Amino acid sequence: MTPERPLDPNIVADCHRAWRVLLERYAWAILRDWSLAADAVQIAFISLSRFGADVEPKARKAWMFTTVHREALRIKSAENRHQSKAIASVRESEPRYEVSPLTRLSSSEELEELRARIASLPAEQRTIVNMRIVEDKTFGQIAEELQIPLGTALSRMRLALERLKNASE
Amino acid sequence: MNMNQPIPDNNSDQRDLEAMLYVLRDPAIDCETFEARMIDEPLLAEAVSHAVSLVFAIKNQNEVNVERQSLTKPTLATPTASVAMPKFSFDPAWMALATISALISLFLLNLDYTSKDSSLEPMVEVATAWTDLQSTKMEQPSSDTKNETSLTSHFDLDDSSLGLETKSLDNDLPDWILLAAIASDSMNAEMVQ
């Protein structure tokens, strides 16, 4: 068993303030469930407080992402095992895009900035973004519907993401 | 273009696109392969985190827009079959029809009221008869006055000794009031003298 190398609680608290939101979003991408994502992040921070003294300060963030990832996969595996007892075929559950977690995870200023960026997107990029994210169409369907090559649809999406990312940073 | 092959991580834009495709579980990307890369590439993990926030922001904005549209354009709401409401139009033809209908309704109501008024006639007759009966009773001496007269007789008052002519006075007033008034009047006369 690995001997504990506790990290200073103040440093853990600072890390929690700085990365919790980022890590919860990351865990959600794997688990598609906010409460499970919060659990994974919580366990990762407990690990940081117990063994974090061994981690180089510069590598802490990457270490946390890795820890959250592994914890999320462990939870996902446990959930799948739990579901497999109830149903014959195990399928990933549909993602639930609740609005409330976003408002919990993002500041209102950040949201407003993002909305302004979305509104200022060129029409062709905004169309692709809406069709893919809001209407949940695949790029193949979008390309067919707009009668454009698949690569064009993807590149418009990439350009839109570039503009939107600048807003969220 | 085969998206199942990992896209070379030569710039952040490509990474962001892959992250978005993963978050949306797009069939163009192999999620298991991508997750394996996420562990080794912290930047890819951060890109996934940003993609999640973007997806939620866009969906949130869409919901806000839908709510605003429903608030500003209530006529766009489609009522269900069970609660379908009639549609009112302000066409001149409709307005004329509505005015005529209202006038006809008022006319019919007026007719109905007039007919109800004539039905009150028997009641009026009863009321008139009752009033007549009351006035007839007022003309007769009341039983109360009789009682009061008999009451004065109990006190053995001698009207003649007081110089009163009770028969000339109004029968409606009790004798003791008249006596009190006369006494007061005589006291005033004495004081003047």
Contacts between the chains, C-beta under 8 A, distances in Angstrom:
chain1	res1	chain2	res2	distance
A	22	B	46	7.0
A	22	B	49	4.8
A	23	B	49	7.4
A	25	B	48	7.8
A	25	B	49	4.3
A	25	B	50	7.8
A	25	B	52	4.0
A	25	B	53	5.7
A	26	B	45	5.7
A	26	B	46	7.8
A	26	B	48	5.6
A	26	B	49	4.3
A	26	B	52	7.2
A	28	B	52	5.7
A	29	B	22	6.7
A	29	B	23	5.2
A	29	B	48	4.8
A	29	B	49	7.3
A	29	B	51	7.3
A	29	B	52	5.2
A	30	B	35	6.9
A	61	B	42	6.8
A	62	B	42	3.9
A	65	B	42	5.3
A	65	B	45	4.2
A	65	B	46	7.4
A	66	B	39	5.8
A	66	B	42	7.7
A	69	B	35	7.7
A	69	B	38	6.2
A	69	B	39	5.3
A	69	B	45	6.8
A	70	B	39	7.6
A	73	B	35	7.6
A	92	B	25	7.7
A	95	B	25	7.1
A	97	B	55	7.0
A	97	B	56	6.4
A	97	B	59	4.9
A	99	B	56	7.4
A	99	B	59	7.1
A	99	B	60	5.1
A	99	B	63	6.0
A	101	B	56	7.2
A	102	B	53	7.3
A	102	B	56	3.7
A	102	B	57	6.5
A	102	B	59	7.9
A	102	B	60	5.4
A	103	B	60	7.5
A	105	B	53	7.1
A	105	B	56	7.8
A	106	B	53	6.3
A	106	B	56	7.7
A	106	B	57	7.2
A	111	B	57	6.1
A	111	B	60	6.9
A	114	B	53	8.0
A	114	B	54	7.2
A	114	B	57	4.2
A	114	B	58	8.0
A	114	B	61	7.5
A	115	B	57	7.1
A	115	B	61	5.0
A	115	B	64	7.7
A	118	B	57	7.3
A	118	B	58	6.2
A	118	B	61	5.7
A	129	B	58	6.3
A	130	B	58	7.7
A	130	B	62	7.3
A	132	B	24	6.7
A	132	B	26	7.9
A	133	B	24	6.8
A	133	B	55	5.7
A	133	B	58	4.8
A	133	B	59	6.6
A	134	B	58	6.6
A	134	B	59	6.5
A	134	B	62	4.7
A	136	B	24	7.8
A	138	B	26	6.4
A	138	B	27	5.9
A	138	B	28	7.3
A	139	B	26	6.7
A	139	B	28	5.8
A	140	B	27	7.8
A	140	B	28	7.8
A	150	B	1	5.7
A	151	B	1	5.5
A	154	B	1	7.6
A	154	B	17	6.7
A	154	B	28	7.9
A	157	B	17	6.2
A	157	B	20	7.1
A	158	B	13	5.1
A	158	B	14	7.0
A	158	B	16	7.0
A	158	B	17	4.4
A	159	B	13	7.8
A	161	B	13	7.1
A	161	B	16	4.6
A	161	B	17	6.1
A	161	B	20	5.9
A	161	B	51	7.7
A	161	B	54	7.0
A	162	B	13	5.2
A	162	B	16	6.9
A	164	B	54	5.4
A	164	B	57	8.0
A	165	B	16	5.8
A	165	B	50	6.0
A	165	B	54	7.4
A	168	B	50	5.7
A	168	B	53	5.7
A	168	B	54	6.5
A	168	B	57	7.7
A	169	B	50	7.7
